[in-house]
Amino acid sequence: MLKNSNLYELYFWPDDSSSDRGAKYLAETISYFKQLQDSNLILRKLLEKDEWSILEICAGAGYGSLVFSSLFPDKKIKVLVTDTRDLLMESARLSATLGVSGSVFKVCDALNIKRFNQKFDVVIMYGLSTPHFSPKESIKLYSSVKDVLTTDGMFIIQEMDRRKAIFLDGNYYKKAYAEGYGERLISEEKGYDIGTGMIEREYYSESNQLEKVTSKSFFWSVAETDALLSFYWDMVDKVSLGGDKYFLISHTS
Ligand SMILES: C[S@@+](CC[C@H](N)C(=O)[O-])C[C@H]1O[C@@H](n2cnc3c(N)ncnc32)[C@H](O)[C@@H]1O
């Protein structure tokens, strides 16, 4: 079984853009990327280029990179959509819906992106994926992104402030919690690894018979992610997307 496949079956992530939830997620993604486009934070040097290459990591079907590409119809864009789960069909469907040609899907762990031996103008990690990486893994991840990014390139992360959402606003720290996604999905605290900082929770659904899944997460605040990114890039800009959600845009120029 591929890494995280079980968790995302239970979580019922909206990978299928032709479903009702997928259509809603797509509309939300378009509105977020339009906010980014309106923010004037897309680098001038990048906008001057006619051809872009984009890599999306932890991409699922590729909502982030495919929506971003669709907003720049005058550019010739090549998109590499990657995830540890094989979502080739979902990604092809989404590309067709958005009218984006030139996208390729590959199964790849985000920690191994240097194996592509390629430089990208934009790297995107969209859709709240930072909890999959411990602090040590995040350092490896961001340094790999830095290595595969062109000097004028941008790294775009979309995240929420989990410290605020979980520890201040929410009641997530309870032993059992009704998750916001899927039907009657419950998660229960199972453990904490002091070495990696990952919190282990067990997920199960009351409405289907899938097996219980244990998953480890690190609950990053925006400030912590910002601090790590600042180690690799001169500038980390932020666009508030409402609620606790943000884009963090890292670049050197
Ligand atoms: C929160 S989902 C977001 C999916 C997608 N970006 C979206 O917005 O629909 C996180 C994704 O990261 C993937 N993932 C988790 N760990 C990964 C890793 N080490 N490398 C690549 N993908 C990973 C999961 O399979 C999942 O699709």
The ligand as a MOL file (V3000), in Angstrom:
LIG
                    3D

  0  0  0     0  0            999 V3000
M  V30 BEGIN CTAB
M  V30 COUNTS 27 29 0 0 0
M  V30 BEGIN ATOM
M  V30 1 C -3.7060 17.4220 2.8240 0
M  V30 2 S -3.5040 16.4790 1.3550 0 CHG=1
M  V30 3 C -3.4530 17.7420 0.1250 0
M  V30 4 C -3.6160 17.1960 -1.2670 0
M  V30 5 C -3.6340 18.2380 -2.3880 0
M  V30 6 N -2.5150 19.1300 -2.3270 0
M  V30 7 C -4.9270 18.9880 -2.4330 0
M  V30 8 O -4.9560 20.1630 -2.0660 0
M  V30 9 O -5.9260 18.3920 -2.8410 0 CHG=-1
M  V30 10 C -1.8030 16.0040 1.5450 0
M  V30 11 C -1.2650 15.1750 0.4020 0
M  V30 12 O 0.1160 14.9180 0.6440 0
M  V30 13 C 0.4300 13.5940 0.2330 0
M  V30 14 N 1.6670 13.2320 0.9530 0
M  V30 15 C 1.8290 12.9580 2.2680 0
M  V30 16 N 3.1260 12.7480 2.5510 0
M  V30 17 C 3.8090 12.9080 1.3840 0
M  V30 18 C 5.1720 12.8450 1.0220 0
M  V30 19 N 6.1260 12.5460 1.9050 0
M  V30 20 N 5.5040 13.0920 -0.2640 0
M  V30 21 C 4.5600 13.3780 -1.1980 0
M  V30 22 N 3.2450 13.4380 -0.9090 0
M  V30 23 C 2.8770 13.2210 0.3650 0
M  V30 24 C -0.8090 12.7910 0.5690 0
M  V30 25 O -0.9040 11.6080 -0.1800 0
M  V30 26 C -1.9160 13.8080 0.2180 0
M  V30 27 O -2.3420 13.6900 -1.1060 0
M  V30 END ATOM
M  V30 BEGIN BOND
M  V30 1 1 1 2
M  V30 2 1 2 3
M  V30 3 1 2 10
M  V30 4 1 3 4
M  V30 5 1 4 5
M  V30 6 1 5 6
M  V30 7 1 5 7
M  V30 8 2 7 8
M  V30 9 1 7 9
M  V30 10 1 10 11
M  V30 11 1 11 12
M  V30 12 1 11 26
M  V30 13 1 12 13
M  V30 14 1 13 14
M  V30 15 1 13 24
M  V30 16 1 14 15
M  V30 17 1 14 23
M  V30 18 2 15 16
M  V30 19 1 16 17
M  V30 20 1 17 18
M  V30 21 2 17 23
M  V30 22 1 18 19
M  V30 23 2 18 20
M  V30 24 1 20 21
M  V30 25 2 21 22
M  V30 26 1 22 23
M  V30 27 1 24 25
M  V30 28 1 24 26
M  V30 29 1 26 27
M  V30 END BOND
M  V30 END CTAB
M  END
